[in-house]
């Protein structure tokens, strides 16, 4: 599965859910003009999705790119016709193709989930990054990179003797 496939699934769910909720008579009046008005935001969301993730989308995508599909539906739900998620996947795939296909980033395969147990890593391959968050630090808010045993032996890292501010944890890094 690629990033594009994953995002397309999210967008299909969003379009289906928008139709379902706008058609719910307990939530919204269901007259045709009001429904089109309420679904404009979803169509705009589809336009942004295409503009950011397709080859030709950066040239611009009209905000109403999906308004017709959102308002002219096929399956009755809450008294309104609603397209299935599967139907939305097909519509969105067609729109992606219409805008030149996925850009390169969307073709990147998603990494499979990591399975297995936690593994011990030698301390020499791990360090923690801390940063001085004092807005008045005379040292320009430096960072400290310390090994995992530093905190046990010395406590929280402190900025040098001019500042004396406790540093804030930023991240852990592992050397491959």
C-alpha positions in Angstrom: 0.0 0.0 0.0 1.3 3.5 -0.8 0.7 6.8 0.9 -1.7 7.7 -1.9 -3.8 4.6 -1.4 -4.0 5.4 2.3 -5.0 9.0 1.8 -7.5 8.1 -0.9 -9.2 5.8 1.6 -9.4 8.6 4.1 -10.9 10.9 1.5 -13.5 8.3 0.4 -14.6 7.9 4.0 -14.8 11.7 4.4 -17.0 12.1 1.3 -19.3 9.2 2.3 -19.6 10.5 5.9 -20.3 14.0 4.7 -23.1 12.8 2.4 -24.5 10.6 5.2 -24.6 13.3 7.8 -25.9 16.1 5.6 -28.7 13.7 4.6 -29.6 13.0 8.2 -32.9 14.8 8.7 -32.2 15.0 12.5 -29.0 16.9 11.8 -29.7 19.1 8.8 -32.6 20.3 6.6 -32.4 18.2 3.5 -33.6 20.5 0.7 -31.4 20.4 -2.4 -30.1 24.0 -2.2 -29.1 23.7 1.4 -27.4 20.3 0.8 -25.2 21.7 -1.9 -24.3 24.6 0.3 -23.4 22.2 3.2 -21.3 20.0 1.0 -19.1 22.8 -0.5 -16.6 22.3 2.3 -16.2 18.6 1.4 -15.7 19.4 -2.2 -13.1 22.0 -1.3 -11.4 19.4 0.9 -11.2 17.1 -2.2 -9.8 19.9 -4.3 -7.1 20.6 -1.7 -6.3 16.8 -1.6 -5.9 16.7 -5.4 -3.9 20.0 -5.5 -1.4 18.8 -3.0 -1.0 15.2 -4.1 -1.3 14.9 -7.9 1.1 15.7 -10.7 -1.1 18.4 -12.3 -2.9 19.5 -9.1 -0.3 22.2 -8.4 -1.7 24.0 -11.5 -4.9 24.5 -9.5 -8.1 22.5 -8.9 -11.5 24.1 -8.9 -13.1 24.0 -5.5 -16.3 22.4 -6.9 -14.5 19.5 -8.4 -16.6 17.0 -6.4 -19.8 18.9 -5.7 -21.8 17.2 -8.5 -20.8 13.7 -7.1 -21.6 14.8 -3.6 -25.1 16.1 -4.4 -26.2 13.6 -7.1 -26.1 10.3 -5.3 -27.0 6.6 -5.8 -28.0 4.8 -2.5 -30.8 6.0 -0.2 -29.8 6.7 3.4 -31.7 9.0 5.8 -34.0 9.9 2.9 -31.1 11.0 0.8 -29.1 9.2 -1.8 -25.6 8.4 -0.6 -22.6 6.9 -2.4 -20.8 4.0 -0.8 -17.1 4.3 0.4 -16.2 1.8 -2.5 -17.9 4.1 -5.0 -16.1 7.1 -3.6 -12.8 5.3 -4.0 -13.5 4.8 -7.7 -14.6 8.5 -8.1 -11.4 9.7 -6.4 -9.2 7.4 -8.3 -10.7 8.8 -11.5 -10.0 12.3 -10.3 -6.4 11.5 -9.4 -5.9 10.1 -13.0 -7.6 13.2 -14.4 -5.0 15.4 -12.6 -2.0 13.4 -13.9 -1.8 10.7 -11.3 -0.1 10.7 -7.9 3.0 12.9 -7.4 6.2 11.0 -6.5 5.7 11.3 -2.7 2.3 9.6 -2.9 3.8 6.6 -4.7 6.1 5.8 -1.7 5.2 2.4 -0.2 4.2 2.5 3.5 6.7 0.7 5.7 5.3 -2.5 7.1 4.6 -2.4 10.8 7.5 -3.6 12.9 6.8 -6.9 14.5 8.6 -8.6 17.3 10.0 -7.9 20.7 11.9 -5.0 22.1 15.6 -5.4 21.5 18.4 -4.2 23.8 20.6 -1.5 22.2 24.1 -0.7 23.6 24.3 2.6 25.4 27.1 3.6 23.1 24.6 3.7 20.2 22.0 6.0 22.0 22.1 9.6 23.0 19.5 12.0 24.3 19.2 15.6 23.0 18.3 18.4 25.5 17.9 22.1 24.8 18.1 25.3 26.9 14.7 26.9 26.7 15.6 30.1 28.6 14.5 33.0 26.5 17.3 35.1 28.0 20.1 32.5 27.7 23.4 34.3 27.0 24.6 31.2 25.2 22.0 31.3 22.5 19.9 28.3 23.7 22.5 25.5 23.2 21.7 21.8 23.0 23.3 19.0 25.0 23.8 15.5 23.7 24.2 13.0 26.5 24.3 9.3 26.8 21.5 7.3 28.6 23.5 7.0 31.8 23.9 10.8 32.2 20.5 11.4 33.8 21.0 8.6 36.3 24.4 9.9 37.4 23.9 13.7 37.1 20.2 14.4 36.8 18.7 16.8 34.3 21.3 18.6 32.1 21.8 22.2 33.0 22.9 25.0 30.7 26.4 26.2 31.6 27.4 28.4 34.5 26.3 31.6 32.9 22.7 30.5 32.5 22.1 27.7 35.0 18.7 26.8 33.5 17.5 23.2 33.5 17.3 22.0 29.9 14.3 20.5 28.2 14.3 17.0 26.7 14.0 17.1 22.8 14.5 13.6 21.4 16.4 10.3 21.6 18.8 9.4 18.7 20.1 6.0 17.8 23.2 5.4 15.8 22.7 2.7 13.1 
